[in-house]
Amino acid sequence: MRSCGDIEYRVPDATDETVLMTLGPGRFDAAVCSMALMDLPTIAPLLSALRRLLKPGGQFVFSVPHPCFSSCQSPMTAELVQSDGQPSQVRKE
C-alpha cells in the first residue's frame, strides 16, 4: 500500500471477496470501475463485496464498452512485450 496525504493506493484482487473486504466494511461513499468489468473472469465477488464496502446510500459507477466496439466485424489489437522489452502490436482482423 502507498499513500499520499489522505489518499491510500491499493491494488486488491477484485475477484476475491475476502481480499476486498479487508478494505473495510462501510468505508466508502462511492466506488468507480472504468472499462474493467468486462475483463474480470467473474464479477460476483466484486458486486457482493461492494454492497458491504459502500456506506448506506453509497454509489457504484461503472462503464463498459458499447457493443458496437465488440462486434465480430471489429478488428482486435493487442500490445505484447517482446523478450527484448520492446512493445509490439498484434492485429487480428
C-alpha positions in Angstrom: 0.0 0.0 0.0 1.2 3.5 -0.8 -0.3 6.7 0.5 -0.2 10.4 -0.4 -1.7 12.6 2.2 -5.2 11.3 2.9 -5.2 9.1 -0.2 -4.3 5.4 0.0 -3.4 3.4 -3.1 -4.2 -0.3 -3.0 -4.4 -3.0 -5.7 -6.6 -5.7 -4.3 -7.8 -8.7 -6.4 -11.3 -7.7 -7.5 -12.3 -11.3 -7.9 -11.5 -12.2 -4.3 -14.3 -11.1 -1.9 -12.2 -11.9 1.2 -9.4 -9.6 0.0 -11.8 -6.9 -1.0 -13.4 -6.9 2.5 -10.0 -6.1 4.1 -10.6 -2.6 2.7 -13.1 -2.1 5.5 -16.9 -2.5 5.6 -18.9 0.7 5.2 -15.8 2.7 4.5 -16.5 4.2 1.1 -19.0 6.8 -0.2 -18.5 5.7 -3.8 -16.7 3.2 -6.0 -15.7 3.7 -9.6 -14.8 1.0 -12.2 -14.0 2.3 -15.6 -13.7 -0.1 -18.5 -12.7 -3.1 -16.4 -15.7 -5.2 -15.5 -15.7 -7.0 -18.9 -12.1 -8.2 -18.3 -12.8 -9.9 -15.0 -13.3 -13.6 -15.1 -16.2 -13.2 -12.6 -17.8 -10.0 -11.2 -19.9 -11.7 -8.5 -17.3 -11.4 -5.7 -16.8 -7.7 -6.5 -20.6 -6.9 -6.6 -21.1 -8.8 -3.3 -18.3 -7.0 -1.6 -19.4 -3.6 -2.8 -22.7 -3.9 -1.0 -20.8 -4.1 2.2 -17.9 -1.8 1.4 -20.1 1.1 0.5 -21.7 3.3 3.2 -25.5 3.3 3.2 -26.6 5.3 0.1 -23.2 4.8 -1.4 -22.9 4.7 -5.2 -21.1 2.3 -7.6 -20.4 3.9 -11.0 -19.1 1.8 -13.8 -18.6 1.9 -17.6 -18.2 -0.9 -20.2 -17.7 -0.6 -23.9 -20.6 -0.1 -26.2 -21.4 -3.3 -28.2 -20.6 -1.6 -31.5 -16.9 -1.8 -30.4 -17.0 -5.6 -29.8 -18.8 -6.8 -32.8 -17.4 -9.7 -34.9 -16.6 -7.1 -37.5 -14.3 -5.1 -35.2 -10.5 -5.8 -35.5 -8.8 -6.9 -32.3 -5.5 -5.4 -31.3 -3.2 -6.5 -28.5 0.1 -5.0 -27.3 2.8 -7.5 -26.5 6.1 -7.0 -24.8 8.9 -8.8 -26.7 11.8 -10.6 -24.9 14.0 -7.6 -25.5 11.5 -5.4 -23.6 10.2 -3.6 -26.7 6.4 -3.4 -27.2 4.8 -4.6 -30.4 1.2 -4.6 -31.6 -0.7 -7.6 -33.0 -3.8 -7.0 -35.0 -6.3 -9.8 -35.8 -8.9 -9.0 -38.4 
